Amino acid sequence: MRHEYRPPQRRFRLTRRGRLALFLGTLLAIGAAVLIRVLGGGEAPERPRQLVIPEGWRAPQVYAAIDRELKLPPGSTKSAVSTAGLALPAEAKGNPEGYLFPATYPVTSKSTPAALLAYMVRTANEKLATKAVADGGRAHGMTAYQTATLASIIEAEAEGRADMGKVARVVHNRLAKSMPLQMDSTINYALNRSTVDTKLSETRIDSPFNTYERQGLPPTPIDSPGLEAMAAAVAPTPGDWLFFVTVKPGDTRFSATYDEHKKHVAEFNRIRAHASSRAGQGGVTGK
């Protein structure tokens, strides 16, 4: 076996002066690192949490969600509305209902109710100002606020996106014929509830949101509509429908005549009677 010759390696030893220089260099490096950390803010940037506002939520639900996320006493966000300087149209009279746009919002330790509300209203204004929505609203003679109001009804009444255009058409057709809208969703809003049942007596309540007794759109939106509902409000599906009822999940029937609608309502009530012993205590009044 061959052995290669390797010259002996010299071992270097630091002199006293060298050791001092190394020590001072280490101190300078540590000091620079500390300085960089201080100037750079130290800890890593805060990772925002997510606040999700679903389509169709009413303003009180949004207020409560913000209070919970920010760990504030109940009512804190509602109290902030009057001083938040929200960019609402004059028609809203300071009420942000319909303008708390449904989306996912970033939340940090520095977030405030006023800032979050302003963000939501600003987003709603941006969506209502998109060319398709704004141009479509003007073509129907509607202001942005009226578009938001109609869209909020569509959001509440349509079972899914596929039906939004048809629901919008029913509303437009009824408005064109000066028919009351007769929307159960506006009765629910007046009574601060959500249900598929509306009793005949409830259609006679004294409320500006009673669209069985009053003509036209309600005075304000009734929830937070999404962009799909806004688009449907200004571009309804062509059709002559004046009535609709969701007979069962996934099966909404649209009718041009009241006689046809009554048949669909009867089927809805039969299904309810078969599924629940409480059938007959409520029922669909028809729209």
C-alpha positions in Angstrom: 0.0 0.0 0.0 1.4 3.4 -1.0 1.5 6.3 1.4 1.5 9.8 0.0 3.8 12.2 1.7 2.0 15.0 3.5 4.0 17.9 4.9 3.4 18.6 8.5 0.6 21.2 9.1 1.4 24.2 11.2 -1.0 25.0 14.1 -1.8 28.7 14.4 -2.1 30.3 17.8 -3.6 33.7 18.4 -1.4 36.2 20.0 -2.7 38.3 22.9 -3.3 41.1 20.5 -5.2 38.8 18.1 -7.4 37.5 20.9 -8.3 41.0 21.9 -9.2 42.0 18.3 -11.4 38.9 17.9 -13.2 39.7 21.2 -13.8 43.3 20.1 -15.1 42.2 16.7 -17.5 39.7 18.3 -18.9 42.5 20.5 -19.3 44.8 17.5 -21.2 42.1 15.6 -23.5 41.4 18.5 -24.2 45.1 18.9 -24.9 45.5 15.2 -27.4 42.6 15.3 -29.2 44.1 18.3 -29.3 47.5 16.6 -30.8 46.0 13.4 -33.4 44.2 15.5 -34.4 47.4 17.3 -34.5 49.5 14.2 -36.4 46.8 12.3 -39.1 46.5 14.9 -37.8 43.4 16.5 -40.6 40.8 16.3 -42.0 39.4 13.0 -45.0 41.4 11.6 -48.3 40.4 13.1 -50.2 37.9 11.1 -53.8 39.2 10.4 -56.8 37.1 11.5 -59.7 36.7 9.2 -63.2 38.1 9.8 -65.7 36.4 7.5 -69.0 38.3 6.8 -71.4 36.0 4.8 -73.9 37.1 2.2 -77.3 37.9 3.6 -76.2 38.9 7.1 -78.1 41.9 8.7 -76.3 44.8 10.3 -76.8 43.6 13.9 -75.1 40.3 13.0 -72.1 42.1 11.5 -71.9 44.3 14.6 -71.9 41.3 16.9 -69.3 39.5 14.8 -66.9 42.5 15.0 -67.4 42.8 18.8 -66.6 39.1 19.2 -63.5 39.3 16.9 -62.1 42.3 18.6 -63.1 41.0 22.1 -65.2 44.1 22.8 -68.3 44.4 25.0 -71.6 43.8 23.0 -72.9 46.9 21.4 -69.5 48.5 20.9 -69.5 48.3 17.1 -73.1 49.5 16.9 -72.2 52.5 19.0 -69.3 53.3 16.7 -71.5 53.7 13.6 -72.5 57.3 14.3 -69.0 58.5 14.7 -67.2 56.3 12.1 -67.7 58.8 9.3 -69.0 56.1 6.9 -69.2 57.0 3.2 -72.9 56.2 2.9 -75.3 57.8 0.4 -77.7 60.5 1.7 -80.6 58.1 1.2 -79.2 55.8 3.9 -79.6 58.5 6.6 -76.6 57.1 8.4 -77.9 53.5 8.4 -75.2 51.1 7.0 -77.7 48.3 6.4 -77.0 46.8 3.0 -73.5 48.5 2.8 -71.6 46.1 5.1 -70.3 44.2 2.2 -70.0 40.4 2.7 -66.3 39.4 2.3 -63.3 38.3 4.3 -61.6 41.1 6.1 -58.1 41.2 7.8 -58.1 41.9 11.5 -55.1 42.8 13.7 -54.6 44.0 17.2 -54.8 47.6 15.9 -58.2 47.1 14.2 -61.1 49.2 15.4 -64.9 48.9 14.8 -64.8 52.2 12.9 -62.0 51.1 10.6 -63.7 47.7 9.8 -67.1 49.3 9.2 -65.4 51.9 6.9 -63.6 49.1 5.0 -66.9 47.3 4.5 -68.8 50.4 3.3 -66.0 51.4 1.0 -66.0 47.9 -0.5 -69.8 48.0 -1.0 -69.5 51.4 -2.8 -66.8 49.9 -5.0 -69.0 47.0 -6.0 -72.0 49.2 -6.7 -69.8 51.4 -8.8 -68.5 48.6 -11.1 -69.5 49.4 -14.7 -71.9 46.5 -15.1 -73.8 47.2 -11.9 -73.8 51.0 -12.2 -74.8 51.0 -15.9 -77.5 48.4 -15.3 -78.9 50.3 -12.4 -79.1 53.5 -14.4 -80.8 51.6 -17.3 -83.5 50.6 -14.8 -83.8 54.1 -13.4 -82.4 53.1 -10.0 -79.9 54.8 -7.8 -77.1 52.8 -6.2 -79.0 52.7 -2.9 -82.1 51.3 -4.7 -79.9 48.7 -6.4 -78.5 47.7 -2.9 -82.1 47.5 -1.6 -83.3 45.3 -4.4 -80.2 43.2 -4.2 -80.8 42.6 -0.5 -84.3 41.2 -1.3 -82.8 38.9 -3.9 -80.1 37.8 -1.5 -82.8 36.9 1.1 -85.3 35.3 -1.2 -83.3 33.3 -3.7 -82.4 29.8 -2.6 -79.2 30.0 -4.7 -77.3 31.9 -7.3 -79.1 30.1 -10.1 -82.4 31.6 -9.0 -81.2 35.2 -8.4 -82.0 36.5 -11.9 -85.5 35.0 -11.8 -86.3 36.5 -8.4 -85.0 39.8 -9.7 -87.3 39.5 -12.7 -90.3 38.9 -10.4 -89.5 42.1 -8.5 -89.0 44.2 -11.7 -92.3 42.8 -13.2 -94.2 43.6 -10.0 -92.8 47.1 -9.8 -93.7 47.7 -13.5 -97.3 46.6 -12.8 -97.5 48.6 -9.6 -98.1 45.4 -7.7 -97.0 45.1 -4.1 -93.8 43.0 -3.9 -95.3 40.8 -1.1 -91.9 39.5 0.0 -91.8 37.4 3.2 -88.2 38.5 3.6 -89.2 42.1 4.3 -91.8 40.9 6.9 -89.0 38.8 8.5 -86.9 42.0 8.6 -89.6 44.0 10.2 -90.1 41.3 12.9 -86.4 40.7 13.3 -86.5 37.0 12.5 -85.8 34.5 9.7 -88.4 31.9 8.7 -90.1 30.4 5.7 -93.6 30.8 7.3 -95.6 34.0 7.1 -99.0 34.0 8.7 -101.8 36.0 7.1 -102.1 38.2 10.2 -98.4 39.1 9.8 -98.9 40.5 6.4 -101.1 43.2 8.0 -98.5 44.6 10.4 -97.9 48.3 10.5 -94.4 48.6 9.2 -92.6 50.4 6.3 -91.1 47.0 5.5 -94.5 45.4 5.0 -94.4 44.9 1.2 -97.8 43.3 1.3 -99.4 46.5 2.3 -97.0 49.1 0.8 -96.0 49.7 -2.8 -92.5 49.7 -4.1 -89.2 48.8 -2.5 -88.8 48.9 1.3 -87.1 52.1 2.7 -83.7 50.4 3.3 -81.9 47.2 2.3 -82.8 44.3 4.5 -79.3 42.6 4.6 -75.8 42.6 3.1 -76.1 41.6 -0.6 -73.2 40.1 -2.4 -72.0 41.0 -5.9 -74.0 38.2 -7.6 -77.2 39.6 -6.1 -76.2 43.2 -7.2 -75.6 41.9 -10.7 -79.0 40.1 -10.8 -80.8 43.2 -9.6 -79.7 45.2 -12.6 -79.7 42.3 -15.2 -82.7 40.1 -14.4 -83.4 37.0 -16.3 -86.0 37.6 -19.1 -89.4 36.2 -18.2 -93.0 37.1 -17.4 -93.0 35.6 -13.8 -94.9 37.4 -11.1 -94.8 34.7 -8.4 -92.4 32.1 -6.9 -92.2 29.6 -4.1 -89.5 27.2 -3.0 -91.5 24.0 -2.9 -88.5 22.0 -1.5 -84.7 22.5 -1.4 -83.4 22.9 -4.9 -86.9 23.3 -6.3 -88.1 26.9 -6.7 -91.2 27.3 -8.9 -91.8 30.6 -10.8 -95.2 31.4 -12.2 -96.8 34.0 -14.5 -100.3 33.4 -13.1 -101.7 33.3 -9.6 -103.6 30.1 -10.4 -100.4 28.3 -11.3 -98.7 29.7 -8.2 -101.5 28.5 -6.0 -100.9 24.9 -7.2 -97.2 25.2 -6.3 -98.1 26.7 -2.9 -100.4 23.8 -2.2 -97.6 21.3 -3.0 -95.3 23.2 -0.7 -97.9 22.9 2.1 -98.5 19.2 1.4 -94.7 18.5 1.7 -94.6 20.5 4.9 -97.6 18.6 6.3 -95.9 15.3 5.5 -92.6 16.4 7.1 -93.8 18.1 10.2 -96.7 17.8 12.6 -96.7 21.5 13.0 -98.0 22.1 9.4 -101.0 24.3 9.2 -99.7 26.7 11.9 -97.9 28.7 9.2 -97.7 28.5 5.5 -96.8 30.4 2.4 -99.0 33.3 1.7 -97.8 33.7 -1.9 -96.0 36.5 -3.7 
